[in-house]
């Protein structure tokens, strides 16, 4: 499916039609890292994304507005393809399956990749996609099992930015949280598979000094607030909404919790290690792949509130054990998920053909 070109420019186009979440943060992070290495980029995104200005610091940005008219959508797609070619991109990278419908047609001067941070649900809109990139082995395994050619599927994980040395944590008192509380933090969209309900049920099994900060937004927010009230932990469950930069909240917390049933990677695990936190998680695919149980974090069965509560009690019981988990997690992050190591793999994939030629 892939087309080889002996010499490729280092101009890259992105098609990103997602909203807010960990994948969007990594999109901005990767494009900034590529820009630092001389890659000129253009990005097509939805109108009025909260990270638009941050992206525009290093990337030409085009904001798209969509119409329900099928005919107008064809004109938008044609316009995107034309601008990508006028820009001179040799490679287009789509982000997540919805972007596959807006990819330009590949050819001798254009290769197309689609990056998946979630499990594929079919390839019916992938007509202009030549190659897939998944950020976990399980995503790639499922894609190949579903019929995608193995030689056109690549696994490249995420990286996170080291936190600034002068980063100041938020003041707990501003969020009705005692200074002496043990603060659990969880981040993500309020959708069923993220299992914020499991975390609230877990909190109800833990004593009063333990509080939970839930960062994110979504359709189940009100349901989660109701559940916290029903379980009698509404004063210990803090809904902090969507935060453009959650790192000051991570620095003010004690334990990163990932309670998901179906988490392909778990950017939050990387974020927790990056902030120097011990990580406890349920054994969904991503965290199970990232975490070595008992060494870089603690895993418990999916959907098991008692098991998750047991992991948290283990961390709380010993400051030495907590520090050891956090330290080993951070060491693992630095060794395996550095910006330099991850970005060079993208550069090799985008701008080097099978003969080793590149656009530099």
N, C-alpha and C positions, 0 to 999 in steps of 0.2 A: 504493500500500500504506500510506502514511503517513496519519495522521489529524491535522488541524490543530485547535488549541485557542487561542482568542484570548488568554487569560491562563493561564499555567502557574506552578505552584508550583516552588520550587527544591529539592524533595525527590527524592532519587535512590536507587534500590535497585540493588544489585549481586548478581549470581549468579555465583560464582566457585568452580569445583569442580576446579581444577588442583592441582598439587603445587609443587615447588620449581624455580626457574629465573628467567631474565630477565623473563619475562612477569609472574611473581608480584611481582617487585620493582617493576615499573612499575605494577601494580595498586595497591599500597600508596602509591606515589609520587603517582599521579594522584588517588586519593581524598583524600590529605592536602592536595594543592594545591587541590582543589575545596572542601574544608572551610575552608581559609584564606579563601576567597572567599564564605563564607556558605552553602554548599550542605550541607543536612542529609542524612545518608546512613545506610542500613542495608545490611549485607552478609551474604549467606548463603554460608558456606564449609564445606569439609570439616573434620572434627574434628581438633584438635591440629596445626594448621599452625604451623611455626616462626615465622611473621611475624604470628601472631594478635594478640599483645599490642601490637605496633607499630600494627597497623590499628585496634585498639580505642581508641587514644589520641584518635582523631578521628572514629570511625564506630561505630555500634551493630553488634555482631557476633552472628550466630546460627550456631552450629556444627551441622552436619547429620551424622547417622549413618544409613547406608543399610543396608537389608536386601535379601537376595536374593529376598524375596517380592515378586512383581509387584504384589499387592494393596496391600502396605504402601507401596510406592513411590508408588502413586496418592495415598495419604493424605499422604505427605510433600510431594508436589507441590501438593496442595490446600492444605496448611498454609502452604507458602511463599507461594502466591498470596494467601491470606487475610491473612497478616501484612504483605505488601507494601501491600495496599490499606488495611489498618488504619493503617499507618504514614503513609499519605497521599502516597505517591510518585506523581509524574506521569510518571516515566520509569524504566524498568528497563533496566539494561545487563548483558548476559551476557558472560562472558569465555571465548572459545574454544568450539568446537562442542559439547563435552559439556554445556555449560550450556544449550544451546538446548532440551533436553528438559524443563527445569525453569522455563521462562519463564512468567509469567502471560499470560493472554489479553489482547491489546490492546483498547482501546475508546476512547470519547470522552475519558475521563479518564486514559488510560494509553497511552504510546507505548513500544515495545520496540526495543532495539538489540542487536546482537551484535557484539562486537569480535573480530576475527581477527588474530592475530599469526603465522598460518601459512596455508598454502594450503588452500582448502576442498576437501573430498573428497565433496561432495554436500550436498543440502539436505533430505534425507528427514526430519530431526528439527526443521526450522526453521518448523513450522506457526504458532508464535506470535511469530515474528521478523518485524518490519516492515522494518527497515533494517540494513545491514551497515556496519561501520567496519573498514577495513583499515589497517595501519600502513605499507604500501608500495604503490606504484602497481601492482606486479605481482600482489599479492593481489587487488586490485580488478579488474584486467584479467581474471584467471582466473575470478573469480566471475561477472563479466558474460558472459564467453565461455561459461560453463557454463549461463547462462540467468537469472541474477539481474538484475532491472531496474536499469539504469544510474542512473536517477534516485533509487534507494534504496540507493546504494552510495557511501561517502564515504572519502576517504583522509586520515587524520590520523596523523602520525608520533609517535614517542616523544620524551621529553625526559629529561635526567638532572639530578640535583642537583649544583650546584657543590661541590667538595670543601672541607671546612673548612680554613682557613689553618693551623691547628695540628695537622692530621692527621699522625700519626707512622707511618712505614713499619714493617713488621715487621722483626725482626732476622733477617737471612739465616742466620746461624749456627744458629738454632733449627731450621732446615729443611735442615741439612747442605749448605748452599750457600755456596761461597766468596764473600767480599766482592768479589773482583775478577772474578767470572764475569759473562758477559753472560746475563741471565735473560730467557728467553722466557716469556710467560704466556698461557695459554688457559683459557677458562671455558666450562662448558656441561655438558649431560648426556652420559654415556658411552653414546651410541647411534651407530649406523652413520653416519648422515648428517653428524654433527659431525666425523668423520674425525680423531679423536685419533691413530689409527694413522698417518695421513699426517704428522702433526707429529712423531711418534716416528721415523718413517722419515727425515724431514728432519733431525732432530737427529743421526742416525747419519751424515749427510753433512757435519756441521759439526764443527769442532775442539773439543777438550776444554774450553776456557774457556767454552763455551756450555752452559747448563743450561736445563731446561724445568720450569716449574711448571704442573701441571694441576689446576685447581680445579673440582670437581664430583663427581658420583657417578652410578651407573647400571649397567645390566646388563652392559656390556662392560669394566668396571673390571679384572677379573682377566685378561681377554684382553689388555688393554693392558699390564698389568704383565708378562705372559709375553712379549709382543712386545719390550718394552724389554730384557728379559733376553736374548732370542734375538739381538737386534741389538747387544748389548754396551754399551748406554747406560743400564743400570738405575741406576748411581750418579749419572747426570746427569739422570734423569727423576724428578721428585718429585710424588707423588700426594698432594695436600693436602686431599682430601675436599671436602664441601660447606661453604662458608663463608657465614654469614649476612651478613657485611659483607666483601666482598673488596677494598675500597678500600685498606686498608693493604698488601695484597699487590701491588696494582697500583702503588702508590707505591714499592715496593721492587724493581720490575721495570724492564727496559730496553726491551722490545719487546712489543707486543700482537700476538698471532697468531690469526687466524681461518681455520682450514683446512677449513671445511665444504664439502660438495658441494651442499647444498640449504639455504641460509640465507635465509629471507624478508626479514629486516631486518638482524639482527646487532646486537643491543643491546650486544654486547661491543665493537663498533667505537666506539660512542658512549662507552662506559665508558673505552676506551683513550684517546680524545681528551680526555675529561674529566680523566684523570689525567696529561695532558701527555706521553703516550707516542707514539712513531711506531707506525703500524699497518701490518702486512703481512697480506694476506688472499688467499684464492683467489677467483676471479671468479664466485662464486655470486650469485644475483639481488640479495640485499640489499646486500652489500658493493659490488657493481658499481654499484648505484644511489647509494650513499652516497659512495664514494671516487672522487676524480679522480686517476687513476693518475699518479704522479710529482709530484703537488702536495700532496694531503692524505693520501696513503698509497701503497702499492705493491700491485699485483694480479698474480697469476700464474694459469695455468690450473688448474681443479679437478683434483685427483688427481695433480698433477705435483710430486713431492717435489723433483726437481732445480730446478724453477722457483721453488718456495717457498724452498728453500735459497739460491738466487741472490738473491732479494729480501732475505733476512736478511743475506747477505754485503754487499749494497749499503749497507744501513743501518749495519752494523758498520764499514764501511770508512772512513766519514767522520763525525766527530762533528758537523760543521757541517750536512751533509745530513740527519743524523738529527734535529737540533734544528729544522731548517727544516720537515721533514715534520710533526713533532709540533706546531710552532707554527701552521702553516697548518691542520692538522686541528682544533686547539682553537679557532682563530678561526672556522672554518666551523661548528663546533658551537654556539658562542655566537650566531652570526648567524642560524642556521636552526632550532635545536632548544632554544630557551629555554623555561622553564616558562610564562612569561606568554603567549607566542605560541601555544603548543600548547593550554593550558587554556582560553583564550578561545574557541577553535574548538569545543571540547567544550561549553562553556556555550551558545554560539550554537546548536549543533545540538540540544542537549537541551531548552533552555528558551525558544527563540524560534521562532515559527511563520513561515510564508512572508510574513506581513504585517509582520514586524518587532516584534511584541509579545513581551514576556517577563514572567517572574514576579517581577521586582524592582520 
